[in-house]
Amino acid sequence: MIKLVPGLFHNEQQTKQELCDFILHTNQLSIGQQCSNFEQSFAAWQGRRHCVLFSSGSSANLALIQALLNLQLLERDHLVAFSALTWATNVMPIIQLGLEPIPVDVELTTLNVSSQTFQSVLDQHPNIKMLFLTNLLGFCSDLEQITSLCAERNILLIEDNCESLGTEYLGRKLGNWGLASTFSFFVGHHMSTIEGGAVCTDDPTLDRMLRLVRAHGWDRNLSDEDKVQIRQEFQVDDTFFANFTFYTLGYNLRPTEITGFLGSNQLRYLPQTIQLRHRQWQKFNADLSRNPDLIHQTTSHLSLVSNFAVPIVCHTKTIADQYINRFKAADVEIRPILGGSIPEQPFYRQAYGETKHLTNARIIDQGGFYFGNNSGLTAMEIDLLHQLCLGQTVLSAVVMPV
Ligand SMILES: Cc1ncc(COP(=O)(O)O)c(C=O)c1O
């Protein structure tokens, strides 16, 4: 079978050996130096001043929204716009934390929110305070125009970059267009720390708040300088009690040293796998663009496409069903596009009823699916995938052992 996620790690055997050696020789597995090391190298790789590591991408999303509330950049009942085609735990914290979620439709040709789809929502809801954009499957729309629109209207912009680590638009990495961005290092994504996530930002105040939110609202993971400052601010002068002073609303969303160790280890392979995926995507997309059954994706505005999966979006559900059967018959593992149109999910409908205007998100949800764009695909597997992208019926390329 051509799997969505072919392995646990890049260079799997060696990585497992290095992980075993690390665990055997370390005295600390709870958050510590390995986490700090990876935070520094990931911030440098992303080109951001700060990176705060979390236990998952979902934790990073939750913590970021809580941090913005703690800093009073957002307030209860504020309107928060979000990409309709996203992951459930991007929208859940908006609801859980008392904000009002407003879905924004996406473009059929990029799968992402554009300045036009956002503007039409702004026309209906001029009081939107924040846009939580998801950079879906390594793509984006006209992010430069979206950024300008947010700046003009004083709207906070944050990006979920869990699916687009490494993509470059106008020479700038996705994840570097708003106040902060979130990342996921779940095993199925670009690089794996098993579970894991991060928030990157250039804002030192937000960085400090994220560290408080991550760990119980206490100051233990702040820099010495920030500890002195917060203790002065709250007049905590007894060091015995300082460790047990809870300054702000928080959770326990901490990663472990295993997350940090694996992060630094796997980051080494990231540049080369991004390049490989980019090359494979260009070739798959050349086939998809020639296939009249499909809605064609535009990625010429991206200088580097870093997607761990290739989306196939058919014009209708009936056509999609035929393609799904062909991929299954060829033993290629596929799955729906992300969480689909989130406002159509039971948890959202239960709270807000039916949302009608999300035409494109629905088309993509019903007519779309994806297969893995992985390193390690053999020439025969790539050939089979090319034929499927062109709309041909093929037999499995993988010979089962007898
Ligand atoms: C866009 C997006 N955001 C957030 C998440 C959640 O990340 P995690 O699985 O690390 O919690 C996912 C998960 O697949 C995702 O695709």
The ligand as a Tripos MOL2 file, in Angstrom:
@<TRIPOS>MOLECULE
LIG
   16    16     1     0     0
SMALL
NO_CHARGES

@<TRIPOS>ATOM
      1 C1         -4.3810   22.8730   10.1100 C.3       1 LIG1
      2 C2         -4.2580   22.0900   11.3760 C.ar      1 LIG1
      3 N1         -4.2140   22.7480   12.5400 N.ar      1 LIG1
      4 C3         -4.0910   22.1090   13.7250 C.ar      1 LIG1
      5 C4         -4.0050   20.7330   13.7670 C.ar      1 LIG1
      6 C5         -3.8570   20.0570   15.0950 C.3       1 LIG1
      7 O1         -2.5470   19.6210   15.2740 O.3       1 LIG1
      8 P1         -2.2410   18.4360   16.3290 P.3       1 LIG1
      9 O2         -2.6970   17.1670   15.6950 O.co2     1 LIG1
     10 O3         -0.7650   18.4980   16.5080 O.co2     1 LIG1
     11 O4         -2.9830   18.7560   17.5620 O.co2     1 LIG1
     12 C6         -4.0610   19.9940   12.5930 C.ar      1 LIG1
     13 C7         -4.0100   18.5360   12.6710 C.2       1 LIG1
     14 O5         -3.8850   17.7850   11.7930 O.2       1 LIG1
     15 C8         -4.1810   20.6890   11.3600 C.ar      1 LIG1
     16 O6         -4.2310   20.0270   10.2070 O.3       1 LIG1
@<TRIPOS>BOND
     1     1     2 1
     2     2     3 ar
     3     2    15 ar
     4     3     4 ar
     5     4     5 ar
     6     5     6 1
     7     5    12 ar
     8     6     7 1
     9     7     8 1
    10     8     9 2
    11     8    10 1
    12     8    11 1
    13    12    13 1
    14    12    15 ar
    15    13    14 2
    16    15    16 1
@<TRIPOS>SUBSTRUCTURE
     1 LIG1         1 GROUP 0 **** ****
